[in-house]
Amino acid sequence: MRTYSELFAVHEFRNLFVANCAGIAAHTSSALALGSLTYATTGSATLTALSMFGAPLAGVLGSLTLLSASDSLPPRRALALAALVGLAGTALQAVPGLPLVARFAVILLVAYVGSITNGARWALINDILPAGAYVLGRSTMNVSVGVMQIAGFGAGGLLLVWLSPYQVFLVATALRAVALAVTWIGVRERPARAGARTSTARTLRINRELWADPGRRSLYLNLWLPSGLVVGCEALFLPYAGERAGFLFAAGALGMLAGDVVVGRFLSAAARQRCVLPLRLLLPLPYLVFLLHPELPVAMLLALAASVGFAVALPLQEQLIAHSPAEAHGQVLGLQQNGMMTGQAVFAALAGAVADVLPTHQAVAVLAGLSLATTLLLTRGLRHTRLAPRVTTGRAGPVVRRRSAEMSPPADGRR
């Protein structure tokens, strides 16, 4: 499977795509409405930023408690649960007079449920598509996320000109309802990947098993750290460019979309693996030029070029799936996503702290230098990636059993 027409001919993927688009549009438009409401109520830039972008921190709690739900629940039920909670949470936000502390509790609850079930979405892509099509499917979903974030923020901004934040929440609630309906009707029921029940003990046990393997540990670190530090560079666009920062964000978004399309659509599996090192280096290197304090047009070109490097996540995720037991694919990908989002939030805060003591252009270069150093330090681990142990599930839960020889992934990449 190499073309978009072939990809969207798979009706379950098409439905998953539509549901994801509706959910992202609902999230971005409601986040803008909540940010507007929070700022109007408190006048606090910090609280406003937390209301819009702080929710992914709930992924830390999700990764340490019930992340195993991504495999213990049937995929359709896991995604429907997240959509239902999102629907209820957005509807609650539409209630006038709801205390701000309650609004924050709602967004954290919605984010928490999403963090423990979202791995099921990414693992389901591998289940419903033919062998070797995961990267094309995942890159297409990535592109849709970027486009719908832009559309959601843009539409939300326009709606706030004519509507109150509460009315925008109602529009977002309708989008959440679409996401729920399409998920429930358009995705067929499948059994859970793992036979054990969801529990914190099982989540932590599998996390330890995933982390204990040097190959997977190297992949996780490469997926989390270098790109997170580069997101720290992007977090300084506003202080760097002021009211023109939107041009930098747009250039970065265009670079990410271009990288996902090229790597996901046009490169073969072998070519993707050959591009891992160049893409990893492309992420931080352009931002080192910010040390020279470039003018906006040059800075835009640098941001665009660097953001193409984010596409390295696709071949690294492909390796992560191949190096992981099928029974834990949901948790494997959920942990990767939660760690990535948490790292981005942490490194964005770090970037702000560095920019408080250094000129902004120097702070961008410092974060880029840290990302480059981290990339080089982690390169050796990728060269010695080992395939994962097989996990079998008994009444007591997953049990690690190593083969005498290296384990090869299934021929078709599916259960």
C-alpha positions as a LaTeX table, in Angstrom:
\begin{tabular}{lrrr}
\hline
Residue & $x$ (\AA) & $y$ (\AA) & $z$ (\AA) \\
\hline
Met1 & 0.00 & 0.00 & 0.00 \\
Arg2 & 1.74 & 3.17 & $-1.24$ \\
Thr3 & $-0.99$ & 5.64 & $-2.29$ \\
Tyr4 & $-3.61$ & 7.70 & $-0.48$ \\
Ser5 & $-6.37$ & 6.28 & $-2.68$ \\
Glu6 & $-5.46$ & 2.78 & $-1.50$ \\
Leu7 & $-5.27$ & 3.98 & 2.09 \\
Phe8 & $-8.69$ & 5.64 & 2.11 \\
Ala9 & $-10.22$ & 2.67 & 0.33 \\
Val10 & $-9.97$ & 0.92 & 3.73 \\
His11 & $-13.29$ & 2.00 & 5.21 \\
Glu12 & $-12.24$ & 1.52 & 8.84 \\
Phe13 & $-9.21$ & 3.76 & 8.37 \\
Arg14 & $-11.41$ & 6.31 & 6.64 \\
Asn15 & $-13.79$ & 6.34 & 9.59 \\
Leu16 & $-10.95$ & 6.49 & 12.11 \\
Phe17 & $-9.52$ & 9.44 & 10.18 \\
Val18 & $-12.84$ & 11.33 & 10.19 \\
Ala19 & $-13.39$ & 10.68 & 13.89 \\
Asn20 & $-9.87$ & 11.87 & 14.70 \\
Cys21 & $-10.33$ & 15.03 & 12.63 \\
Ala22 & $-13.59$ & 15.86 & 14.41 \\
Gly23 & $-12.01$ & 15.25 & 17.81 \\
Ile24 & $-8.97$ & 17.43 & 17.08 \\
Ala25 & $-11.15$ & 20.26 & 15.74 \\
Ala26 & $-13.31$ & 20.05 & 18.86 \\
His27 & $-10.27$ & 20.07 & 21.15 \\
Thr28 & $-8.57$ & 23.07 & 19.52 \\
Ser29 & $-11.70$ & 25.21 & 19.24 \\
Ser30 & $-12.74$ & 24.47 & 22.83 \\
Ala31 & $-9.17$ & 25.10 & 24.07 \\
Leu32 & $-9.27$ & 28.54 & 22.45 \\
Ala33 & $-12.67$ & 29.24 & 23.99 \\
Leu34 & $-11.44$ & 28.13 & 27.42 \\
Gly35 & $-8.30$ & 30.25 & 27.10 \\
Ser36 & $-10.39$ & 33.26 & 26.17 \\
Leu37 & $-12.74$ & 32.66 & 29.09 \\
Thr38 & $-9.86$ & 32.11 & 31.52 \\
Tyr39 & $-8.05$ & 35.28 & 30.51 \\
Ala40 & $-11.25$ & 37.33 & 30.68 \\
Thr41 & $-11.94$ & 35.95 & 34.16 \\
Thr42 & $-8.45$ & 36.06 & 35.70 \\
Gly43 & $-6.25$ & 38.26 & 33.52 \\
Ser44 & $-3.49$ & 35.71 & 34.15 \\
Ala45 & $-1.30$ & 34.73 & 31.20 \\
Thr46 & 0.00 & 31.72 & 33.14 \\
Leu47 & $-3.46$ & 30.33 & 33.88 \\
Thr48 & $-4.52$ & 31.02 & 30.31 \\
Ala49 & $-1.55$ & 29.06 & 28.95 \\
Leu50 & $-2.24$ & 26.19 & 31.35 \\
Ser51 & $-5.89$ & 26.09 & 30.35 \\
Met52 & $-4.93$ & 25.75 & 26.69 \\
Phe53 & $-1.74$ & 23.69 & 26.75 \\
Gly54 & $-1.32$ & 22.17 & 30.21 \\
Ala55 & $-3.62$ & 19.16 & 29.77 \\
Pro56 & $-0.95$ & 16.83 & 28.26 \\
Leu57 & 0.77 & 16.77 & 31.66 \\
Ala58 & $-2.06$ & 14.44 & 32.72 \\
Gly59 & $-0.33$ & 11.89 & 30.49 \\
Val60 & 2.29 & 11.39 & 33.21 \\
Leu61 & $-0.38$ & 10.15 & 35.60 \\
Gly62 & $-1.97$ & 8.07 & 32.85 \\
Ser63 & 1.35 & 6.40 & 32.01 \\
Leu64 & 1.86 & 5.44 & 35.65 \\
Thr65 & $-1.63$ & 4.15 & 36.41 \\
Leu66 & $-4.02$ & 2.72 & 33.81 \\
Leu67 & $-2.15$ & 2.95 & 30.49 \\
Ser68 & $-2.64$ & $-0.81$ & 30.08 \\
Ala69 & $-6.26$ & 0.00 & 29.19 \\
Ser70 & $-4.98$ & 0.60 & 25.65 \\
Asp71 & $-4.56$ & $-3.19$ & 25.35 \\
Ser72 & $-6.93$ & $-4.55$ & 28.02 \\
Leu73 & $-10.01$ & $-2.92$ & 26.49 \\
Pro74 & $-11.31$ & $-3.78$ & 23.02 \\
Pro75 & $-10.02$ & $-0.97$ & 20.77 \\
Arg76 & $-13.42$ & 0.35 & 19.70 \\
Arg77 & $-14.60$ & 0.54 & 23.30 \\
Ala78 & $-11.40$ & 2.29 & 24.40 \\
Leu79 & $-11.75$ & 4.95 & 21.71 \\
Ala80 & $-15.49$ & 5.32 & 22.33 \\
Leu81 & $-14.83$ & 5.78 & 26.06 \\
Ala82 & $-12.37$ & 8.58 & 25.36 \\
Ala83 & $-14.81$ & 10.20 & 22.89 \\
Leu84 & $-17.69$ & 9.94 & 25.38 \\
Val85 & $-15.68$ & 11.51 & 28.20 \\
Gly86 & $-14.54$ & 14.24 & 25.82 \\
Leu87 & $-18.16$ & 14.87 & 24.82 \\
Ala88 & $-19.32$ & 15.11 & 28.43 \\
Gly89 & $-16.38$ & 17.33 & 29.39 \\
Thr90 & $-16.94$ & 19.78 & 26.55 \\
Ala91 & $-20.66$ & 19.93 & 27.35 \\
Leu92 & $-19.82$ & 20.78 & 30.96 \\
Gln93 & $-17.57$ & 23.61 & 29.80 \\
Ala94 & $-20.61$ & 25.14 & 28.09 \\
Val95 & $-22.32$ & 25.64 & 31.47 \\
Pro96 & $-22.16$ & 29.36 & 32.40 \\
Gly97 & $-20.96$ & 30.09 & 35.90 \\
Leu98 & $-18.95$ & 26.87 & 36.29 \\
Pro99 & $-16.05$ & 27.68 & 38.66 \\
Leu100 & $-12.62$ & 27.90 & 37.06 \\
Val101 & $-11.24$ & 25.17 & 39.30 \\
Ala102 & $-14.00$ & 22.86 & 38.05 \\
Arg103 & $-13.14$ & 23.73 & 34.44 \\
Phe104 & $-9.51$ & 22.80 & 35.07 \\
Ala105 & $-10.58$ & 19.55 & 36.72 \\
Val106 & $-12.69$ & 18.71 & 33.66 \\
Ile107 & $-9.88$ & 19.28 & 31.16 \\
Leu108 & $-7.49$ & 17.20 & 33.27 \\
Leu109 & $-10.02$ & 14.35 & 33.49 \\
Val110 & $-10.59$ & 14.39 & 29.73 \\
Ala111 & $-6.82$ & 14.46 & 29.12 \\
Tyr112 & $-6.26$ & 11.63 & 31.59 \\
Val113 & $-8.79$ & 9.33 & 29.93 \\
Gly114 & $-7.34$ & 10.22 & 26.55 \\
Ser115 & $-3.83$ & 9.42 & 27.74 \\
Ile116 & $-4.76$ & 5.89 & 28.86 \\
Thr117 & $-6.72$ & 5.02 & 25.71 \\
Asn118 & $-4.97$ & 6.91 & 22.90 \\
Gly119 & $-2.46$ & 4.12 & 22.36 \\
Ala120 & $-5.36$ & 1.98 & 21.16 \\
Arg121 & $-5.90$ & 4.43 & 18.28 \\
Trp122 & $-2.32$ & 4.19 & 17.02 \\
Ala123 & $-2.16$ & 0.42 & 17.49 \\
Leu124 & $-5.46$ & 0.08 & 15.63 \\
Ile125 & $-3.86$ & 1.65 & 12.56 \\
Asn126 & $-1.46$ & $-1.29$ & 12.49 \\
Asp127 & $-4.38$ & $-3.71$ & 12.87 \\
Ile128 & $-6.66$ & $-2.40$ & 10.15 \\
Leu129 & $-4.05$ & $-1.70$ & 7.44 \\
Pro130 & $-2.10$ & $-4.26$ & 5.42 \\
Ala131 & 1.46 & $-5.16$ & 6.33 \\
Gly132 & 3.94 & $-2.33$ & 5.86 \\
Ala133 & 1.26 & 0.38 & 5.66 \\
Tyr134 & 1.56 & 1.69 & 9.24 \\
Val135 & 3.91 & 4.57 & 8.36 \\
Leu136 & 1.65 & 5.81 & 5.55 \\
Gly137 & $-1.39$ & 5.58 & 7.83 \\
Arg138 & 0.32 & 7.24 & 10.78 \\
Ser139 & 1.83 & 10.03 & 8.65 \\
Thr140 & $-1.62$ & 10.71 & 7.18 \\
Met141 & $-3.08$ & 10.97 & 10.68 \\
Asn142 & $-0.22$ & 13.30 & 11.66 \\
Val143 & $-0.98$ & 15.54 & 8.70 \\
Ser144 & $-4.66$ & 15.59 & 9.64 \\
Val145 & $-3.79$ & 16.59 & 13.20 \\
Gly146 & $-1.72$ & 19.53 & 11.98 \\
Val147 & $-4.33$ & 20.67 & 9.49 \\
Met148 & $-7.21$ & 20.33 & 11.95 \\
Gln149 & $-5.30$ & 22.20 & 14.66 \\
Ile150 & $-4.83$ & 25.09 & 12.26 \\
Ala151 & $-8.46$ & 24.87 & 11.15 \\
Gly152 & $-9.72$ & 24.47 & 14.73 \\
Phe153 & $-7.82$ & 27.48 & 16.05 \\
Gly154 & $-8.74$ & 29.52 & 13.00 \\
Ala155 & $-12.43$ & 28.61 & 13.10 \\
Gly156 & $-12.50$ & 29.02 & 16.88 \\
Gly157 & $-11.02$ & 32.49 & 16.56 \\
Leu158 & $-13.63$ & 33.47 & 13.98 \\
Leu159 & $-16.46$ & 31.99 & 16.03 \\
Leu160 & $-15.36$ & 33.95 & 19.10 \\
Val161 & $-15.90$ & 37.15 & 17.08 \\
Trp162 & $-19.62$ & 36.35 & 16.79 \\
Leu163 & $-20.30$ & 33.89 & 19.60 \\
Ser164 & $-19.61$ & 33.69 & 23.31 \\
Pro165 & $-17.11$ & 31.10 & 24.60 \\
Tyr166 & $-20.07$ & 29.07 & 25.91 \\
Gln167 & $-21.58$ & 28.90 & 22.42 \\
Val168 & $-18.23$ & 27.84 & 20.97 \\
Phe169 & $-18.20$ & 25.04 & 23.54 \\
Leu170 & $-21.57$ & 23.91 & 22.16 \\
Val171 & $-20.12$ & 23.79 & 18.63 \\
Ala172 & $-17.21$ & 21.74 & 19.98 \\
Thr173 & $-19.68$ & 19.45 & 21.75 \\
Ala174 & $-21.39$ & 18.75 & 18.42 \\
Leu175 & $-18.00$ & 17.86 & 16.90 \\
Arg176 & $-17.32$ & 15.53 & 19.84 \\
Ala177 & $-20.66$ & 13.85 & 19.18 \\
Val178 & $-19.65$ & 13.30 & 15.54 \\
Ala179 & $-16.36$ & 11.75 & 16.66 \\
Leu180 & $-18.17$ & 9.40 & 19.05 \\
Ala181 & $-20.79$ & 8.33 & 16.50 \\
Val182 & $-18.27$ & 7.70 & 13.71 \\
Thr183 & $-16.03$ & 5.73 & 16.06 \\
Trp184 & $-18.83$ & 3.50 & 17.34 \\
Ile185 & $-20.48$ & 2.92 & 13.97 \\
Gly186 & $-17.45$ & 2.96 & 11.68 \\
Val187 & $-14.93$ & 0.81 & 13.59 \\
Arg188 & $-15.71$ & $-2.86$ & 14.00 \\
Glu189 & $-15.46$ & $-4.65$ & 17.30 \\
Arg190 & $-12.21$ & $-6.49$ & 18.00 \\
Pro191 & $-11.12$ & $-8.44$ & 21.05 \\
Ala192 & $-8.70$ & $-6.86$ & 23.48 \\
Arg193 & $-5.05$ & $-7.51$ & 22.68 \\
Ala194 & $-4.33$ & $-8.66$ & 26.22 \\
Gly195 & $-6.38$ & $-11.01$ & 28.36 \\
Ala196 & $-5.48$ & $-9.44$ & 31.72 \\
Arg197 & $-7.63$ & $-6.74$ & 33.29 \\
Thr198 & $-6.60$ & $-3.11$ & 33.39 \\
Ser199 & $-4.74$ & $-2.26$ & 36.58 \\
Thr200 & $-2.01$ & 0.02 & 37.85 \\
Ala201 & 0.12 & $-3.00$ & 38.77 \\
Arg202 & $-0.13$ & $-4.36$ & 35.22 \\
Thr203 & 0.63 & $-0.94$ & 33.72 \\
Leu204 & 3.75 & $-0.53$ & 35.83 \\
Arg205 & 4.88 & $-4.11$ & 35.18 \\
Ile206 & 4.65 & $-3.72$ & 31.40 \\
Asn207 & 6.32 & $-0.30$ & 31.58 \\
Arg208 & 9.24 & $-1.90$ & 33.42 \\
Glu209 & 9.45 & $-4.68$ & 30.84 \\
Leu210 & 9.34 & $-2.19$ & 27.97 \\
Trp211 & 11.98 & 0.01 & 29.58 \\
Ala212 & 14.25 & $-2.90$ & 30.53 \\
Asp213 & 14.95 & $-3.77$ & 26.90 \\
Pro214 & 17.92 & $-1.64$ & 25.68 \\
Gly215 & 16.56 & $-1.42$ & 22.14 \\
Arg216 & 13.15 & $-0.09$ & 23.14 \\
Arg217 & 14.70 & 2.19 & 25.75 \\
Ser218 & 16.91 & 3.72 & 23.07 \\
Leu219 & 13.93 & 4.20 & 20.74 \\
Tyr220 & 11.87 & 5.88 & 23.45 \\
Leu221 & 14.69 & 8.25 & 24.38 \\
Asn222 & 15.26 & 9.15 & 20.74 \\
Leu223 & 11.55 & 9.80 & 20.26 \\
Trp224 & 11.22 & 11.93 & 23.40 \\
Leu225 & 14.34 & 13.99 & 24.04 \\
Pro226 & 15.81 & 15.56 & 20.86 \\
Ser227 & 12.43 & 16.57 & 19.42 \\
Gly228 & 11.23 & 17.81 & 22.83 \\
Leu229 & 14.23 & 20.14 & 23.07 \\
Val230 & 13.49 & 21.44 & 19.56 \\
Val231 & 9.91 & 22.15 & 20.66 \\
Gly232 & 11.59 & 24.24 & 23.36 \\
Cys233 & 13.13 & 26.27 & 20.53 \\
Glu234 & 9.67 & 26.77 & 19.04 \\
Ala235 & 8.32 & 27.86 & 22.42 \\
Leu236 & 10.52 & 30.96 & 22.09 \\
Phe237 & 9.06 & 32.09 & 18.77 \\
Leu238 & 6.77 & 34.63 & 20.45 \\
Pro239 & 9.48 & 36.42 & 22.46 \\
Tyr240 & 11.81 & 36.17 & 19.43 \\
Ala241 & 9.47 & 37.62 & 16.80 \\
Gly242 & 6.72 & 39.29 & 18.81 \\
Glu243 & 3.56 & 39.92 & 16.83 \\
Arg244 & 5.18 & 38.30 & 13.77 \\
Ala245 & 5.68 & 34.98 & 15.58 \\
Gly246 & 2.73 & 33.53 & 13.68 \\
Phe247 & 4.90 & 33.44 & 10.54 \\
Leu248 & 7.44 & 31.27 & 12.36 \\
Phe249 & 4.74 & 28.92 & 13.65 \\
Ala250 & 3.27 & 28.67 & 10.15 \\
Ala251 & 6.69 & 27.87 & 8.66 \\
Gly252 & 7.25 & 25.18 & 11.28 \\
Ala253 & 3.84 & 23.66 & 10.63 \\
Leu254 & 4.51 & 23.61 & 6.88 \\
Gly255 & 7.83 & 21.86 & 7.46 \\
Met256 & 6.21 & 19.18 & 9.61 \\
Leu257 & 3.49 & 18.55 & 7.04 \\
Ala258 & 6.05 & 18.31 & 4.24 \\
Gly259 & 8.19 & 15.87 & 6.22 \\
Asp260 & 5.26 & 13.62 & 7.06 \\
Val261 & 4.08 & 13.54 & 3.45 \\
Val262 & 7.51 & 12.83 & 1.95 \\
Val263 & 8.61 & 10.23 & 4.49 \\
Gly264 & 5.23 & 8.57 & 4.87 \\
Arg265 & 4.14 & 8.58 & 1.23 \\
Phe266 & 7.20 & 8.51 & $-1.00$ \\
Leu267 & 10.00 & 6.68 & 0.85 \\
Ser268 & 10.33 & 2.91 & 0.95 \\
Ala269 & 10.95 & 1.13 & 4.25 \\
Ala270 & 14.66 & 0.84 & 3.47 \\
Ala271 & 14.90 & 4.51 & 2.50 \\
Arg272 & 13.13 & 5.54 & 5.71 \\
Gln273 & 15.72 & 3.68 & 7.77 \\
Arg274 & 18.57 & 5.31 & 5.83 \\
Cys275 & 17.06 & 8.73 & 6.53 \\
Val276 & 16.90 & 8.28 & 10.31 \\
Leu277 & 20.28 & 9.87 & 11.05 \\
Pro278 & 19.95 & 12.77 & 8.54 \\
Leu279 & 16.48 & 13.61 & 9.85 \\
Arg280 & 17.67 & 13.43 & 13.46 \\
Leu281 & 20.45 & 15.90 & 12.67 \\
Leu282 & 18.13 & 18.14 & 10.64 \\
Leu283 & 15.97 & 18.78 & 13.70 \\
Pro284 & 18.47 & 20.81 & 15.77 \\
Leu285 & 21.09 & 22.06 & 13.27 \\
Pro286 & 19.10 & 24.93 & 11.64 \\
Tyr287 & 18.26 & 26.40 & 15.04 \\
Leu288 & 21.97 & 26.79 & 15.84 \\
Val289 & 21.97 & 29.58 & 13.23 \\
Phe290 & 19.69 & 31.57 & 15.54 \\
Leu291 & 22.88 & 32.41 & 17.45 \\
Leu292 & 23.45 & 34.97 & 14.64 \\
His293 & 20.01 & 36.51 & 15.31 \\
Pro294 & 18.67 & 36.08 & 11.75 \\
Glu295 & 15.97 & 38.31 & 10.32 \\
Leu296 & 12.44 & 36.93 & 10.10 \\
Pro297 & 12.57 & 35.57 & 6.49 \\
Val298 & 15.75 & 33.60 & 7.24 \\
Ala299 & 14.36 & 32.46 & 10.59 \\
Met300 & 11.26 & 31.17 & 8.79 \\
Leu301 & 13.37 & 29.13 & 6.37 \\
Leu302 & 15.35 & 27.71 & 9.28 \\
Ala303 & 12.19 & 26.76 & 11.18 \\
Leu304 & 10.71 & 25.15 & 8.05 \\
Ala305 & 13.85 & 23.10 & 7.37 \\
Ala306 & 14.23 & 21.99 & 10.98 \\
Ser307 & 10.59 & 20.92 & 11.26 \\
Val308 & 10.97 & 18.50 & 8.36 \\
Gly309 & 13.14 & 16.53 & 10.79 \\
Phe310 & 10.15 & 15.76 & 13.01 \\
Ala311 & 9.26 & 13.11 & 10.41 \\
Val312 & 11.99 & 10.92 & 11.91 \\
Ala313 & 9.35 & 9.83 & 14.41 \\
Leu314 & 7.74 & 7.70 & 11.68 \\
Pro315 & 10.60 & 5.23 & 11.07 \\
Leu316 & 11.41 & 5.21 & 14.79 \\
Gln317 & 7.80 & 4.30 & 15.61 \\
Glu318 & 7.96 & 1.65 & 12.90 \\
Gln319 & 10.99 & 0.17 & 14.65 \\
Leu320 & 9.28 & 0.43 & 18.03 \\
Ile321 & 6.32 & $-1.62$ & 16.80 \\
Ala322 & 8.58 & $-4.23$ & 15.22 \\
His323 & 10.57 & $-4.50$ & 18.45 \\
Ser324 & 7.54 & $-4.88$ & 20.71 \\
Pro325 & 5.11 & $-7.73$ & 21.50 \\
Ala326 & 1.75 & $-7.45$ & 19.76 \\
Glu327 & $-0.10$ & $-7.90$ & 23.06 \\
Ala328 & 1.30 & $-4.57$ & 24.28 \\
His329 & 1.20 & $-2.42$ & 21.13 \\
Gly330 & $-1.41$ & $-0.08$ & 22.60 \\
Gln331 & 0.63 & 0.58 & 25.73 \\
Val332 & 3.87 & 0.79 & 23.72 \\
Leu333 & 2.50 & 3.56 & 21.50 \\
Gly334 & 0.55 & 5.20 & 24.31 \\
Leu335 & 3.72 & 5.48 & 26.40 \\
Gln336 & 5.55 & 6.95 & 23.42 \\
Gln337 & 2.82 & 9.54 & 22.85 \\
Asn338 & 2.47 & 10.50 & 26.52 \\
Gly339 & 6.23 & 10.76 & 26.96 \\
Met340 & 6.51 & 12.92 & 23.87 \\
Met341 & 3.77 & 15.32 & 24.98 \\
Thr342 & 5.16 & 15.54 & 28.51 \\
Gly343 & 8.67 & 16.16 & 27.23 \\
Gln344 & 7.44 & 18.97 & 25.00 \\
Ala345 & 5.73 & 20.68 & 27.93 \\
Val346 & 8.78 & 20.30 & 30.19 \\
Phe347 & 11.27 & 21.52 & 27.59 \\
Ala348 & 9.02 & 24.45 & 26.67 \\
Ala349 & 9.17 & 25.48 & 30.34 \\
Leu350 & 12.95 & 24.96 & 30.33 \\
Ala351 & 13.25 & 27.16 & 27.26 \\
Gly352 & 11.34 & 29.92 & 29.03 \\
Ala353 & 13.66 & 29.67 & 32.03 \\
Val354 & 16.77 & 29.90 & 29.79 \\
Ala355 & 15.26 & 32.89 & 27.96 \\
Asp356 & 14.84 & 34.65 & 31.31 \\
Val357 & 18.63 & 34.79 & 31.74 \\
Leu358 & 19.84 & 34.94 & 28.12 \\
Pro359 & 18.77 & 36.89 & 25.04 \\
Thr360 & 16.07 & 34.96 & 23.20 \\
His361 & 18.16 & 34.18 & 20.12 \\
Gln362 & 20.90 & 32.76 & 22.32 \\
Ala363 & 18.38 & 30.70 & 24.29 \\
Val364 & 17.11 & 29.16 & 21.03 \\
Ala365 & 20.67 & 28.20 & 20.12 \\
Val366 & 21.28 & 26.73 & 23.59 \\
Leu367 & 18.20 & 24.47 & 23.30 \\
Ala368 & 19.30 & 23.47 & 19.80 \\
Gly369 & 22.79 & 22.68 & 21.08 \\
Leu370 & 21.33 & 20.50 & 23.84 \\
Ser371 & 19.19 & 18.70 & 21.26 \\
Leu372 & 22.19 & 18.09 & 19.00 \\
Ala373 & 24.29 & 16.80 & 21.90 \\
Thr374 & 21.46 & 14.51 & 22.97 \\
Thr375 & 21.07 & 13.24 & 19.40 \\
Leu376 & 24.75 & 12.37 & 19.15 \\
Leu377 & 24.79 & 10.69 & 22.57 \\
Leu378 & 21.78 & 8.54 & 21.69 \\
Thr379 & 23.01 & 7.49 & 18.24 \\
Arg380 & 25.00 & 4.52 & 19.47 \\
Gly381 & 21.93 & 2.98 & 21.11 \\
Leu382 & 20.10 & 2.93 & 17.79 \\
Arg383 & 22.97 & 1.06 & 16.17 \\
His384 & 22.66 & $-1.73$ & 18.71 \\
Thr385 & 18.89 & $-2.00$ & 18.85 \\
Arg386 & 17.80 & $-5.41$ & 20.05 \\
Leu387 & 14.43 & $-6.93$ & 19.29 \\
Ala388 & 11.96 & $-7.23$ & 22.11 \\
Pro389 & 11.17 & $-10.19$ & 24.33 \\
Arg390 & 7.96 & $-12.06$ & 23.60 \\
Val391 & 5.18 & $-11.40$ & 26.06 \\
Thr392 & 2.62 & $-14.09$ & 26.75 \\
Thr393 & $-0.44$ & $-13.56$ & 28.85 \\
Gly394 & $-1.51$ & $-15.93$ & 31.59 \\
Arg395 & $-3.92$ & $-15.64$ & 34.44 \\
Ala396 & $-1.34$ & $-13.74$ & 36.45 \\
Gly397 & $-0.77$ & $-11.24$ & 33.63 \\
Pro398 & 2.03 & $-10.79$ & 31.08 \\
Val399 & 5.09 & $-12.98$ & 31.51 \\
Val400 & 8.35 & $-12.22$ & 29.75 \\
Arg401 & 9.82 & $-15.12$ & 27.80 \\
Arg402 & 12.99 & $-14.59$ & 25.78 \\
Arg403 & 13.79 & $-16.63$ & 22.73 \\
Ser404 & 17.17 & $-18.25$ & 22.46 \\
Ala405 & 17.69 & $-16.27$ & 19.26 \\
Glu406 & 16.58 & $-12.78$ & 18.33 \\
Met407 & 12.83 & $-12.54$ & 17.86 \\
Ser408 & 11.64 & $-11.59$ & 14.42 \\
Pro409 & 8.43 & $-9.62$ & 13.96 \\
Pro410 & 5.46 & $-11.43$ & 12.43 \\
Ala411 & 5.56 & $-11.60$ & 8.67 \\
Asp412 & 2.49 & $-9.43$ & 8.27 \\
Gly413 & 3.10 & $-7.11$ & 11.26 \\
Arg414 & $-0.31$ & $-7.99$ & 12.72 \\
Arg415 & $-1.66$ & $-10.11$ & 15.54 \\
\hline
\end{tabular}
